[in-house]
Amino acid sequence: MDKQAQEKFFRILKDTYETTVNKENISINEVIDHLKNELTPLYPKYPKCH
């Protein structure tokens, strides 16, 4: 992963954390879905895990 992709990856994690940490009743599935939606465009060339 190049430096720019690495920075974007960690920014997405940080933003996700900051937007969900204070929410009540948020499920882990919602967090995972959000991360998938954000990260998939970054790594379109990699095969899916499932």
Backbone bond lengths (Angstrom), bond angles and torsions (degrees), N, CA, C in turn:
res aa  C-N    CA-C-N  psi(-1)  N-CA   C-N-CA  omega(-1)  CA-C   N-CA-C  phi
1 M - - - 1.452 - - 1.529 107.30 -
2 D 1.321 115.41 126.97 1.460 117.64 179.87 1.533 110.45 -75.89
3 K 1.297 115.78 169.74 1.467 122.01 -174.16 1.533 111.75 -59.25
4 Q 1.322 117.16 -43.16 1.460 120.94 -178.73 1.531 111.21 -64.90
5 A 1.321 117.06 -43.25 1.464 120.93 178.33 1.522 110.41 -65.52
6 Q 1.319 116.69 -38.82 1.461 121.29 178.81 1.530 110.57 -62.84
7 E 1.321 116.40 -44.23 1.464 120.07 179.32 1.529 111.04 -63.61
8 K 1.323 116.93 -41.50 1.462 120.27 179.19 1.527 110.65 -65.96
9 F 1.322 117.05 -41.05 1.462 122.08 178.24 1.527 110.50 -57.63
10 F 1.317 117.36 -49.94 1.459 120.30 -177.87 1.523 112.15 -71.16
11 R 1.335 117.81 -29.37 1.460 120.28 175.32 1.528 109.95 -66.08
12 I 1.332 116.60 -41.09 1.461 120.71 177.67 1.528 110.35 -62.02
13 L 1.330 116.97 -43.81 1.474 119.83 177.97 1.522 110.96 -61.53
14 K 1.318 116.62 -44.69 1.465 121.10 -179.38 1.520 110.89 -64.09
15 D 1.331 116.95 -46.05 1.461 120.54 179.58 1.522 111.31 -62.13
16 T 1.326 116.29 -40.57 1.460 120.49 178.94 1.519 110.21 -63.33
17 Y 1.314 116.17 -44.44 1.462 120.43 178.43 1.524 110.65 -59.93
18 E 1.323 116.38 -48.09 1.454 120.50 -176.06 1.530 112.66 -65.23
19 T 1.326 117.29 -33.17 1.463 119.08 -179.02 1.520 112.62 -82.72
20 T 1.316 117.87 -19.48 1.467 119.26 -176.74 1.522 114.22 -106.54
21 V 1.306 118.73 -18.87 1.460 120.88 -173.30 1.531 112.23 -62.49
22 N 1.305 117.94 -33.06 1.463 120.26 -177.73 1.521 114.03 -96.94
23 K 1.322 116.76 -0.53 1.465 119.66 179.10 1.521 109.90 -80.23
24 E 1.301 114.49 139.34 1.461 119.20 174.60 1.519 108.56 -92.61
25 N 1.298 115.80 148.89 1.464 122.34 175.01 1.523 114.00 59.63
26 I 1.313 117.55 36.13 1.461 119.94 174.99 1.526 107.43 -95.36
27 S 1.293 115.42 134.01 1.463 118.80 -177.59 1.522 110.46 -91.16
28 I 1.307 115.23 156.66 1.463 120.20 177.49 1.523 109.89 -62.10
29 N 1.325 117.11 -31.73 1.465 120.00 178.84 1.522 111.73 -64.93
30 E 1.313 117.51 -36.04 1.462 120.54 176.16 1.522 110.80 -64.35
31 V 1.316 116.27 -41.59 1.459 120.97 179.14 1.531 109.83 -65.08
32 I 1.323 116.80 -44.92 1.461 120.89 179.98 1.524 110.87 -63.41
33 D 1.320 117.04 -43.40 1.467 120.17 178.21 1.522 111.28 -60.94
34 H 1.326 115.95 -41.51 1.473 119.72 178.12 1.527 110.35 -61.71
35 L 1.324 116.65 -46.37 1.461 120.22 179.83 1.526 111.27 -62.27
36 K 1.320 117.24 -42.52 1.465 120.45 177.93 1.519 110.72 -59.01
37 N 1.331 116.45 -45.63 1.464 120.71 -179.30 1.524 111.77 -63.23
38 E 1.311 117.08 -36.60 1.456 120.97 -179.47 1.529 112.68 -77.54
39 L 1.328 116.33 -38.07 1.463 120.13 -172.99 1.530 114.10 -87.00
40 T 1.316 117.97 -26.72 1.460 120.27 -177.34 1.529 112.65 -56.26
41 P 1.335 119.49 -43.36 1.469 118.25 177.70 1.533 113.83 -62.84
42 L 1.322 116.83 -25.48 1.468 119.83 179.15 1.525 111.96 -73.08
43 Y 1.318 116.30 -31.62 1.457 120.79 -172.59 1.535 111.76 -127.21
44 P 1.324 118.39 53.53 1.457 119.98 -176.04 1.526 113.47 -70.26
45 K 1.323 116.61 -21.85 1.464 119.32 -175.35 1.520 113.97 -83.27
46 Y 1.339 116.49 -11.50 1.446 119.76 -179.41 1.516 110.55 -85.87
47 P 1.334 117.98 142.63 1.474 119.69 180.00 1.529 110.74 -67.99
48 K 1.315 114.59 154.37 1.464 119.28 178.02 1.513 109.45 -70.85
49 C 1.323 115.81 150.83 1.454 121.59 -177.55 1.525 111.83 -77.44
50 H 1.315 117.94 -18.29 1.451 120.40 -175.37 1.509 112.24 -127.03
